[in-house]
Amino acid sequence: MSIYKCPNCGEKAFNPLTKAMAGQLNSPGKVCMHCGRRIVNGKGATIFNAIFSVLAFAGIVITYLYAPNTRGTSYEWIADYELLIGIGLLLAKFIVPRLVNAFFFKMTPAIRIDPVK
């Protein structure tokens, strides 16, 4: 069931899953079933992905640096779950932007020019 319109032709050609996989402005995008042109999620999706990725990376680094110093404090649980926190933040870096792209950002025509194969 397609619920999102293609910005090129105006036909409903994308569902939340295909919209989530379309990517940001730096990706090749997804091809519209009706017009054959590529679409991507817009500028807002690219900015959100960049900010979220930086925050997730900062969280991983802070956890790695801070966890050994928490023994004997009230934050001792951080040292016990350091690996799980890092894996969770890494997974969130890849999953959360796709979920947000699927429902919140508008689609735009792809501007990336790929070389001819």
N, C-alpha and C positions, 0 to 999 in steps of 0.2 A: 504494500500500500504506500504510494508516494504522497507525501504531504507537503514537500517543499518545492517551490517553483524554481526553474532554471533562470538565472538572471539574463541569459542570452536570448532564449526563445519564449519564456513565459509559461512553458508547459510544466505540469507537476511531474517531476522525474526523479526525485530523490527522497529517500526515507531517512530516519535518524541515523541508521547504521552507515549508509553510504555518505551522508553528510559528515559524520564523525571521521570517516576515513579519507575525506577530501584533503585534509591538511590545511596548512597556512599558506601565506603568500609565497614562501620559498619552496613549496612542494609542487610536483607536476599537476596535482589535482585529479578529479574524477571526470570521466567523459559523460556527457548528457546522452541519454538514450534516444532523444528526439532529434537534436540538432548536431550532435557529434562534437561539440566544442567542450573545452575543459572548464571546470569551475573549482574554486577553492573557498575556504572561509576567509573572511576579510581581515582588515587591519586590526580590528579589535581582538580577533583570535590570535593573531601573531604576537601582539603586545601581551596578552594574557599568558600565552605559552612561555614567552621570554621571562616575564616576572615570576611565574610559578616555578619555572626551572631553576632560576637563580635562588629563590627561597628554599626549594628542596635541597639544592646543593649546599647552601649555607647551613641548613639543618643537619645534613649528614656530617659536614666538617665540624660543626659545633658539638655534635654528639660524640664524634670520635675524639675530639680534644678534651671535652669536659668529663666524659664518663669515667676515666681512671681516677679522677680526683674526687669522686663522690663517695668513696668507701668511708663508712663511719658517720655519714651525714644523713639528713632526712631524705635526700635524693638518691639513696643507695640503689634503688630499683633501676636507675638509668644504666648503671654498670652491668647489671644482670641481663638487661634486655637491649644492650647496645647493638648487637647484630640484627635483631628483629626490627629495631627502630630504623636502622640504615636500610634494610631491605624494604620496609614499608614505605619509607620516603622515596626510594628509587622506583618502586612500583607506582606510587602516586604520581611521580613525575611523568610517567607515560600514560596512565589511565585517566587522571582527572582532566587534563586538557582535552582529550577526545570526548569525554562525557559533556564537558561544557560546550565544545564545538557542536555537538550533536543537537543541542537545544537552544543555545543562546545567541550565537553570532550569525549575522546574515551572510549569504553567499555572494561572491563576486566572480566575474570572469577571471580566469588565470592570466597572469601577465608574464609568466616565466617563458622564456624562449629556449627550447631544447634543440640541440643540433640534430639534423636529420640522420637517421640510422641507415 
